[in-house]
Amino acid sequence: MANDSNFSEFDQFNVTQIDQNFGNDGNNVTSSPTGPLPQEPFFTQLEVAGLGSIICLMSIIGIILNSITFFAILLDTKLKNSVFNVFISSLCVSDFFSSISNPLTFLALMGTHKDYLFPDIVCKLHTAVDIWTTICTIQHILVFSLLRLIAVSYPHHIKRISVLMAKIGVAFIWLETFGVSFVPYFYFMGVFKGSHLDPNVMLCRGGGQTIIAFSQYVKYSYPIIFYAPMMLVVICSIALIYLMIRRKLSKEALGNGRETKDENFAILQLSLILLSFLIGYIPDVARRLFNTNNSLRTKSDLLIYIIPIFILRFSECLNPVFYNISSSSIRNASVDLLKKLFCCWKRDSRPLQESERDRRRLPGSQETKFSEQNTRKTNA
């Protein structure tokens, strides 16, 4: 799944190192640090290496699983012609790019006691992609929930939505979120001087002359592009649950086995997707709503930001697993794709083994000489 760790890691590091107070997302009000700055890093090199290894492992798992699920849908004629699978495959793409940017996001958060290792363009790209995939994922989940609600409420009307319309909708989501998230973050982010640990280190954060505009952008856009869609997802979920309870109590619905089976599949698929979504995003939302400590001066303060990132990474690994659990068609297509990949790898490795075996049998080779010597001894 895409993540919200941009706000988590940059609410403080990007908007605090200024001489005036600015609000970020409406809940945290940042200010310049007072008193002497601590000079020692919060985590030892061993702790950073351990946490970084976990993040990298989850990123690799996310990249592999989302790639398999995406190509399993893409290469199956029946699956790719499903409206809902168009959104699922697009969610895989979002989680794929999010998984790629995860290690750099983690490094930017943990490396606050030393200079940022990469150029300004890398800082801009990985933070912009991070927030882009976050907002894109939220809107995908919202539209997917609405479609499932329509499919259950008006099963005959959902057939009017074609695959082409779904693809146009997905393209619109990517372009719209690109404009409201990627472009602003690419513009505002950069490598600037100053952190809580050392005011002289160079960090990937918001800064410079655009810091006021950046803080205002985060303050006013975040409720619209993050909180509002999440609330709508919850409302759709509650409405769907209420509708299903009413239909379960209806004798007409119970008498139609095929319709009930289709509805159960829809509920299972949507429930698993929402479960992964909520697992990933609730911790960060809770931090924003209930955490009033705005200065990252202790290890505990930083852990409050790190833990939601780890949970979000874990949910991204769960997403493709849930897609396959909820749909036997996707699961079978993924298994078939893995079998084809394994057979191709096995077929490609077999000629190499045979050529190596033939090379050893050539006249003059060590294996041939040894065999000839053994033959002479046997004859003697």
N, C-alpha and C positions, 0 to 999 in steps of 0.2 A: 504494500500500500504505500502511497506517497506520504510525506510526513509533515508535521508542523514544527519541527525542531528549529527552523529558522527563527521563529518568534521566540522560542525557548532560549536559544543560545544568544540571540542578538538583541532581545529586549533590553538587557543590561549592558552587554559589552558594546553595543553599537550606539546607544542613545544616552549613555550616562556620562561619558567623558567630555562634558561641556560645562561651561560656567553658569548656565542657567538651568532651570527645571523645566522639563517637558514631559507630557504624558505620552505613553506608547499605545496600549490597546484599551485605554479607558479604565483599567483596573489597577495597573501599576504606574506609579508616578515616580520617575527617576530623578536623581539628583546627583550632584558632584559628591564624591566621597570626602568625608571629613576625617581628620586625624591622620596619623602615620599609616602609610600603606604597607601591608605585609610583603616581604621580599621572597619568602619561601613558597614554592608551589604547593598546592593542596594535596596532590597525589605524587607518590614516588614513581620512578621510571618503571619499576616492576608492575605497579598497579595500572599505569597507563598502558603498558604493553598487554597486560591481561585483558583489560576492558576493550582495548583496540582489537585484539584478536577475536573477541566475541563478536564485536560489531562487524569485522571483516568476514567472519564465518557466516553470520546471518545475511550479510550482503550477497555472498556467493550463493547461498541457498536460495535467496530471493531471486537472483538473476537466473539461476538454472530452472527453478520450478515455474517461474512466470514465462520463461522462454518456451519450455515444453508445452505448457497449457496454451499459449498463444498460437504456436505452430500446429498444435493438434487441432485447434478450431479452424485455423486458416486452411489447412490441407484437406479438411473433410468437407465435401460439398454440402452435405445436409446441415452440418453444424454452422457453417459460415453463413447460411441463408436463414438463420434465426435472428429475430430482432433482439432478443435478450442476449444472445451470444455475441452480437456486435458490441454491446456495452461491456460484456465480460472480457472480451479480447482487448478492448481499449483500456480497461482497468489493469490488465496484465502489462500493457505498455507503460502505463503510469508507474506501476510498482517497479518495473524493470529499471526505468531511469532513476527512480528514487533510490533503489538499491545501489546503483552505480555511484551516486553522490554521497551516500551515507558515510564512507570512511573519511572523506574530506570534511564533511560537516562535523564529525566527531573530533577530528584533528583541530579544527578551528575552535571548538569549545574547550578542549583539554589543553591546548597549547597557549594559554594566556600568560605564561611566564617567560615566553621566548618568542622571537620573531616568527611571523608567518613564513612558511617555507616556499610558497609558490607565488607566481606573478599576480598582478592585479586582475588580469583577465580570468584566471582560474578562480579567484575569489568571487568575482562577479557571476561567473557561469554556475558554479556549484550551489551558491546560495539562491540564485534566481531559479534554477531548475528545481531545487528543493521545495521552494514555496509554490512554484507553478504546479508541480505534481500533487502537492497537498490540496490546493484549491480545486484542481481538476478532478481529483478522486472524490472529493466531497460532492461536487456537482454530478458526477457519474452516479454515485449512490442515490442521490436525490431523484434523478430522472428514472433510474432503475426501479426505485420504490414506487414512483408514480405509475410507471407502466404496469407493475405487478398489481397495483391497486385497481387500475382500469381493467386489467385482464380478469380479475376476480369479480369486479362489479358489473362489467359489461363485456362478457367473453366474446360476443359477436362483433363488437366495435373494435376490439384490439386487432382484428384481422385487417382492418383498414390501414394500419401502420405497416408500411412495407420496409424491407431491408434497406432500400435506398434512402428512405426517410430517416431511418435509424443512423445510417452512415453520415447523412447531412447533419443530424443532431449532434453526433459525436464530434464531427469536424468543427461545428460551431462552438462546442464546449472547449475544445482545445484552443481555438483562436481567441475566444472571449477571455478565458483564463490567462492566456499568454499576455493579453493587453493589460489586465488588471493586476497581475502578479509578477510575471517574468520581467516585463519591461521596467516597472518601477524599481524592482530590486536590482536589476542589472545596472540601472542608472545610479542608484543611491549607494550601493555597496562598493567597497574598495579596501585597499590596504592602507590603514591610517595608524598613527602613533597613539599609544595610551591604553592601559588596562588597570584593573584593580591591583594587580600584583606589581606592576612596574610601569610607570608612566612613559618610559622611553622605548618600549618594545613596539614593533609593528604588528598590528592585528588585522584580520579580515573582519570588517565591521562597517557601519555607517559612520560618516564623519565629514569633516571639511565644511565647506560653506553650505552644503545641502542638508545639514543635520536637522535644522528646524523643519524644513519641508518633509524630510523623511519621518520625523516623529509625528507630524500631523497626519501624514498619509497613513501610517500604521494605526494611529488612534481612531480615525474615522472610517477607514476601509475595512478594518478587521471585523467589526460587528456585522458588516454587510456580507463580506465574502466568506466568513467562517461561521459565526454564531447563527445567523439567519438560516443558511442551508441546513445546518445541523438540527435546528429546531423543527424545520419542515420535515426532515427525515423522521424525527421522533413522532411528529403528528401523523405522518403517513403510516407509520408502523402501528400506532394506536388505532387508527381508523381501520387498518387491515385486520387487526386482531378482533376488533368489535364486529366487523362485517363477517368474519369467518365464524365467530360464535353464533351469530344470528343464523347463518346458513346451516351450521351444524344442527341447530335446533329445528330447522325446517324439514318436514317430511319429504318435500319435493327434492331437496338436495341430497338427502340420504338415500332416496330411491334411485338416483342416477349414479351408478358406481363409477362410470368413466369420468364424469364431471368431478366427483369427489376425489378420485385419484389424481387428476390433473391439478386440482386445487391444493392437494397435499404436497405435491411436488413443488408447486410455486411457493408455498409457505416455507417448506424446508430450505429451498435455495435462498430465498430472501432472508430467512432467519439466520442462516450461517453467514451470509455476507454482512448483515447488520451486526452480528455478534463480533466478527473480526474488526469491523469498523469501530464499534464502541470500545472494544478492548484497546484499540490503538489510540483513540482520541480522548476518552473520558479522563485518563490521568492528567493530560496536559490542560484540559479545560478546568479540572478541579484545582490544579496548581494556580491557574490564573484567577479563579474566583475566590480562593480561600487563602492563598499565600500573600501576606502583606509585607514580608521581609524583602525589600527591594535591593539590598546590597549583598553581593556575593563575596563575603568576607571570611567565610568559614567553609570547611569541607562539606558540612551539612547543607549549606545554602546551595552549593554547586550540585550536590547529589539530587536536590529537588528538581533540578533541571535535567540531569542525566537520566534518572530513572524513567521518566516518560519517554525519552528517546529510545531506550532499550525496549520498552514495552511496545512502542510503535514499530520498531524493527521486527520484533517477534510477530506482530499481527500481519506484517507484510509477508512473512514466511507462511503464515496460516492461510492467506487469501487463496493462492492456487490450490492448496490442499482442500479447502472448503468447496471450491468450484468443482473439483473432481468428486468429492464425496456426495454433493447434492445432485449431480447429473451422471448417470451411468453412461450416457453417450459420450460426454467429455472424458470420462474415466477410461472407457474403452479406446477412444481415439488416442489418448495419451500413452496408454500401454502399447498400442500398435506402433506409435511413433518411436517409442523407446526400443521396441523389437527391431524395427527397420534400421535405426541408428546402430544398434549392437551388431546386427547382421552385416551392415556395411563395414563397420570397423573390423569385424572378424574376417570378412572377405578381403579387405585391404591388407591385413596383417599376414594372411596365409601366403601370398606370393613372396613376401619378404622372407618368411621362414623357409620356403622351398628353395629360393635362390641362395640362401645361406647354406642350406644343406647340399645343394649342387656344387657350390663353390668349394666346399670342403672335400668333395669327391673328385675334383679336377686333378689331373696328373701333376705330380710335384708338390701337392699340398701336404701338410703335416699328417692329416688324417689318412691320406692315401699311402704315404710312406710307412706309417705305423702298421696299416693293414697288410702291406706287402711283406714287412718284416715278420709279422705273426704267421703269415702263410708259409714263408720259407722255413721257419722254425718247426712248424707242424709237419711239413714234408720231410724234413731231415729226421 
